[in-house]
Amino acid sequence: MAAHDRSNATHELVTNPDQQILTENRHGVLVITLNRPQKLNAFSAEMYANLGKALRLAATDDTVTMAMITGTGKYFTTGNDLGMWTQSYGNSNSDITQTIMVISKLITALIDFPKPLIGAVNGPAIGIGATALALMDTVVASDAAYFHTPFTSLGVTAEGCSSYTFPKIMGTSLASDMLLFGRKLTAAEALQCGLVARVIPGAEFSSWVEKWVFDGTT
């Protein structure tokens, strides 16, 4: 990015430390942070809605050239907060339909996002946190990260288009091992199979991502 562009003041679209999704436009890069560290960034319905909203707004915002999703604390996300979802929506057919719609809107926003989208995986990525990565343009991970899709043990189907994207990225056998049998991938294994592009030592991760995204020097 040109020097005069980088001198522009940081523009905050939505920033409130109490919000579960933080968004900040930093020199044209929309940094989206999953911000529920006390629950290991487990997804609530509010997080689904606000993450999708942030992506849709960024898609049409000319001041945003790319977006990056990361997490607060030691985890990227532990996936869905199942207890909160039950409290919020219940178990009736209409409740289940509403839940599906909330999730589908986010997945659609990820698929339709017209600008480069980066995943900066600061720690373990579970459930939707792992499957959504396959919908991004590139992913970097801390060596403290692992990738787990325990759908069968939870009695739910694979989500986030992963039954299509995972085999395309890593091959049918490994994808099935993850999605059907809950195999947990280390960061090194995720790099080897192509789910992530780079693995960075955890102690250096934040500073490395900063240089990579904003300075282009890594």
N, C-alpha and C positions, 0 to 999 in steps of 0.2 A: 504494500500500500504506500502511496506517495506520502512524503514527509508532511506536506501541508494538510493532507487528510487526517493523518495520525495526530495532528496537533489539535483537532477538534475536541471540544469538551465531551466527556462521557455523557451519554444521554440515557436516562433510565426510563424504560417503558413502564415497568411495574417493579417496585422494590419496597418491601416491607419485611423486616426480619421475622415477623410473626407469621407470615404467609407460608404455606406448604410448597408453593412453587415461586421461586424468585426469578425475575427476568431483568437483565441489564444489557443495554446496548453499549458495547465498548468498542468504539472506533469501527462500527459497522458489523461487529460480531455480536450476535445476540447470545449471551451466556444464560442458559436456563439451568437452574439448580434445584434439584429435588431436596426439599428442606424440611424434613421431618425426622431429624436424627434420633430423637427419643424413641421412635418406633422403627429405627433403622431404615428410614425412608420408605416404609411400606405404603403402598398406594391406597389412598382413600378415594371416594367418589369425587371429592373436591379436587384432588390432584389430577385425576383423569381429565376433568372438565377444564381446569386451568392450564394444564400443559397443552391440551388441544387448542384452547383459545390462543395461547401464546404463539403457537406455530401458525395458526391461521392469520393472526395479526402480522406476524413477521413476513409471511408469504407475500403480502401486498404492501409492505413498508419499504419504500425506496432507500431508506437509511440503513437497512439491514442487508448485508451481502451474503452472510452465512450464519448458521446457528450451531451452537454446541450445547449438549446436555451432559451434566455431571451431577454429583451428589454431595451433600454435606456430611461430614463425619467419616466413619470407617467403612460404611457400606454405600454402594451405588443405590441399590434397593433390594429389599427382601421380597418384592412382588406385592401381590394384593394383600391388604389388611382384611382377612376373611371375617374377623369378628365385627369390624366396623361396617363391612358391606351388609352383613346380616342385619345389623341394627338399623342401617339406613334404608334398606330396601325390602327386607323380609324374604319370604320363600314362596309367595304366591306366583302364579303364572305371569300376572301383570308386573310384579316386582322383578322377576327374572328377565322379562322383556326389556324393562327399563334399564336394568344392569347391562344387558347386552348392547343397548343403544349407546350408553355412556362410553363403554369400552370401544365400540366400533367407531365412534366419532374421533377418538384419539388415533386409532390405527389408520383411519382414512387421512387424517391430518399428516401423519408421518409419511404415508405413501405419496400423497399429493404435494408435499412440500417442494417448491420449485427451485430451491437454492441448496448449496452444499450443507449437509447436516452431519455433524461429528458427534460421536459418542466418546466421552472422556470418562472411562470407568475407573473410579477411584477406589473401588473395593468390590466385594462380592455382588454379583448380579444374578438374581433369582427370579424365576417366573417371567412376568412381563418385562422385567429388567434385562433378561437375557434375550428373549425373543424379539424385542423391539430393536435390538442392535442390528439385526439382519436387514432392517429397513432403512438403515442409515448409510451414508456414502462411505464413511471410513470410521474405524473405531480404534482407539488406543486404550491401553489398560495398565493399571498398576500391577506389579507382580504379586500384590496381596489379593488380587481379584480371583474369583473363581466363578464358574457359570453353571447354573443348575436349573433344571426344568422338572420339578417333581410332580408333574401333572397326574400320572397314574396313581401315585400314593395318595393324592388328594381326591381322586375320583372325578377329575375334570378332564376335558379335552385340551389338546394343545392349542395355544392362543397366539395371536399376533402374526398370523400367516406362517408360523414356523413349520407347519407340515409341508409347506412349499419351499420356503426360503432356506431352511436348514439343509435339506438334501442337495439343493443347488449349490450351496457354499461348501459343505463338508462331505458330501456323498451320502448315499442312502443308509449305509450300515451304521456310521457314526451318528447320524441324525436320529435314526430309530433307537439307538442305544440311549441317547439323551432323552428323547421325547417319550419313549415307551417304558424304558427301564430306569430312568432317572440318573443316568451317568453324569457325574460332576466333572467338568473340565477345569483343569488348572489354567492359569494364564498362559503358560508355555504351550499347553495342548491347544488352547484356543488360537494362539498364534500359528501353530503348525497346521491347523486345519483351515485357517483363513477367516475365522470369525472376527479376529482382531488383526490389525496391521502392525502394531508395535507393542512391546511390553517394556515398561519403564520401572526401575526400582522405586518402591513405594516412597522412600524418603525424598526422592527427587521429583516425584510425579507432578506436583502442583507447579513447581518452577519450570519443569520441562514443558508442560502443556502451555504455560504462559509464553515461553520463548517460541514454541512451535507455532502457536496460533497467531500471536500478535507481533512477533519479530521475524518469523520465518527462519529462525536459526536453531537448528538441532543437530 
